[in-house]
């Protein structure tokens, strides 16, 4: 397997099912939203999240005590009711559960593979949304994910840990993002869900004035989190008024949920955090910063194809 693999959109489900099915020693899961049914407890067995949960249970039954499975899941915000239904379902099969605060999401399998990015464990996210994740077989990434998971599992909170490169914890991604924008020489390409952060916006305007070509793909929607959508629209329109014309909106019948930027087709910053003051200051996040021109060009091509469909 390639040491780093791009996993986008509905390609996520077969990848994670294969990883779970091959687990031998451990599965650690960070989840913001893991919904196998309704908040009232009615299960939905035909959905992708239920398939994932059932695969976890089946593998646990096969290996019993040989396989240690831990789930750290959001227990405070609006996803908590449905999360508790899923957690109780998994707990009966021997999965260890802890509730806390997290917007980070991902899997670490056997201290060998890490899959993380924008995808939540919901039917909408797995089947319909525009999502971007990375699958790693890299010791440095595994080490960082393990450190972050252990921090949250032991009661740690936002801003309480510094991770070894290339992973970035919590709001530290903001400074890395701004540095990437400020150091770009030729191009910046990005896809983002919610965007309302004055420092990040100003960095893009500075880059534009230097002559950097900027292409953005931004979420648009008509029926969910309209306050965030309105704030995001405001950012996009200010950037357009500042001369950044290549700003495109995703389809409004689904979510453009990815969160990444590509610098000069050589570097990538990708993760779980929206470009919001709240996601920088409050909500636990995970990002990765990579200098990898092959991967950067793959992601750039993927972004260009998505934008072309919306023109």
N, C-alpha and C positions, 0 to 999 in steps of 0.2 A: 504494500500500500504506500502511496505517496505520503510523505511526512506531514503535508498540509493539503487539505482538499476543500474546495468551495462547495457548500451545500446550500442550495437556494430553493425557496418556494416549496412545492409539494414533494421535492426530492428528500426532504427531511425524514418523513415517516419510514421509508424502507431502510434508510441509513441507521436510524436509532433502533429499529426493531432488530436489525442484524447485530448491532453492538450489544444489545441486551441479551440476545440469544446466545452470544459467544462469551458472555461474562463467566469467569471462573472463580474469582476471589472477592471482588468488591464492586459495588455500584454506588456512587455518591451523586445525589441529585439536588440541584438548586432550582426552585420553581417559584415564579411569581404567580402564575395561574395554571392550575392543573385540574381540568374540569371533565370528569367522566359522567356527569349528570347534572341535574338541577340542584339549586341550593336547598330544596326540600328533600333531597335524597333519592329522587327518581333517576335511576341509572340509564345510560344511553349506550348499550352494547355495540351498536353499529358504528360508533364514532372512532376517529383516530386516537383521541386520548384514552379511551377505554381499551383499545388494542394495546397501547403502550403499557397501561397499568396491568392488563392481563398477562402480557409478555413478562413483566417483572415478576408477577406471582408465579407463573409457570416455571420460570428459571429458578426461583427460590425453592419451589417444591422439588425440582430435580436435584439441586445441590444441597438443600437443607442448610445445615450450619456451616458448610464450606463457603457459602456465599454470604457476605455481609452487605446489607443494603441499607442506606441511610437517605432520608429525604428531609431537607430543610426547606420549609415552605412558608410563603407569606401568610401571616396570621392576623393582620391588623387592617389592611386596606380593603377595598371593595370586592376583591376576589376571595376573601377569607371564607365565606360561607360554602362556596362550591369546593374550595380547597379542602375544607374539613371533611366533606363527603368522600373525596378521593383518599385523603390521609387515613381515614377510618377503614376504608376498603383495603388498603395496602397493609395497614397495621395488623389486621387479622391474619395475614400471611407471614408475619414476622419481620416486616420492614420497620426499621427504627424511624421515628418521626420527631421532629422538633419544629415548632412554630416560631416565627420571628418576623423581621422586616427585611425584605429583599426585592429588588427589581432585577437583580442578576439571575440568569437562568442558564442551566447547562448540565452536562453529565460528565463524570469521570469514571471510566471503566477499567478495572484491574490496575490502576495506577499506570496505565499505558496509553489510553485514548482519552481525549477531551473533545467534546462537541459542545460549542456554545455560540451564542449570537442573539438574534432578535426573536426567534420563535418561542412563543408561549405554548404550553401544552393544552391548547384549546382546539376545537374543531375549526373555528374560523382561522386561527393562526396557521395550523398545519396544512389545511386543505385549500384555503382561498387566498390568504394574504400574500403580498410580495415581501418575502423574508430573506435574510442573508445570515448564514452561519459558517463557521469554519470547523473542520474536523482535523485534529492534531494527533500525530504520534511523535511527540516532541517532549523530551524529559524536562526541559525548562518550563514548558507550559503546564505539564502535569504537576510539577513542583509548585508553581504559582497557584494553580487551581486548588490543590490540596491545602495550601496555606490559607487561602481565602475561605474555603469551606470550613476548615478547622476553626478559624477565627469566628465565623458566624455560629457554628455549632456549639462553641464554648461560651456563647453569650456576647461576643463582640458586636460592635455597632459601627455605623457609618463613620469613616474617617479614622478608624482605629488600627489600621494595618497598612504597611507599605509592602508591595509585592516586588519580587525580582523581575527584571525584564524577561520577556516582552509583555507580561500582563500588568495591568494598571487597575488599581482598586478605587472604587467610589468616585468622588469628585475630582480626583487627580487627572482624569482624562481631559478636563477642560484646558489646563495649561499645555498639555501635549498637543491638543487640537489647535490651539491658537499658535503654538510654535510652528506646527506644520504649515498652517496657512501663511504665517509671516515669512517662512523660509522658502515657499514655493517659487520656482523660477518660470515655469511654463504653463502649468495647468493644475486645476483643482476640480475634481469631480466628486459629487456627494449625493447620498440618498438619506433622507431623514424623515422621521415620523412627526414629532413635534419640535418646533424650533422657535424659541423666544428667549434669547440671551444676548444682552447688549454687547458684551465684550467679543463674543464670537462673531456676531453680525458686523461689528466694526472691523474686525480682522479681515473679513471677506472684502469689505469696501476698500481697505488699504491694499489688498492684493490686486483688486481690479485696477486701482490707480497706478500700480506698478506695471500693468500690462499683462497680468496673469489671466489666462482664459479660464473662466469659471462656468461649470455646468452643474445645475442642481435639480434634483428630483424630490419633490416634497409632497407629503401626504395631503389628501383632500377627502372630505367626507361630509355627508349631509345629516347624519342621524346619531352620532355618538361623540361625547366629549367636545361639544361645540365650542366651549370656552377656549380649549386648547387649540382647536382648529382656527378659531378667529385670531388668536394671538399669532399662530404660525402664518396665517395669511398676511397679517400685518408685517411680519419680518420679510416675507417674500416680496411684498409690494415695495417696501422701503429699499430692498436690495435692487429691485428693478428700477426704481426711481434714481438710485445711485449709479445707474449705468450697467448693471449686471443683467443682461437681457435673456441669457439662456437659463431661465428658471422655469421648470415644468412641473405641473401638478399631476399626481397619480390619478387613477380612475376613482370616481367617488362612490362606486358600488362595492369597493373593498378597501383594505388598508394597505398603504405603502408604508410598511412597518420597519424596514431596514434602517440601520444606523451606522453609516460608515463614510469615510472620505478617502480619496485617492490623490496623492501628491505626485505630480510629474510622472505619472505612470510607473513609479518606482517604490512608493511607500503606501502603506495602508494603516488606517486607524479604524478599528471595527469593534462594536460592542453592544451593550444592552441599554445604555443611557440615552435618553432624549437630550437635545440641546436646550435644556430648560434650567432656570435658576434652581428649581426644586430638585431636579435630578442631580445637579452638581452638589447642592448643599445638604440634602436630606436622605435621598433614597439610595440604598446600597446598589452599586453597579460593578460591572466587570468589562474591561476593554483590553484589546491587544494591539500593540504597535509593531508593525513588521516592515522591514526593508526587503522586499521580495518582488522584483520586477515581473517575474512570470505570473505570479498570483495577481499583482496589480493590474496587469494587462488583461487577464481573464475577467477580473471584476469590472474593469472599464468596459470591456466588450458586452458583458451582461447588462450593465447599466444603459449603454447605448441602445441595446435591443429593447429594453423596457420603455425608454423614452420614445423611441421610434413608433411603438405601438400606440402611444397617446397623442401623437401629432395629428 
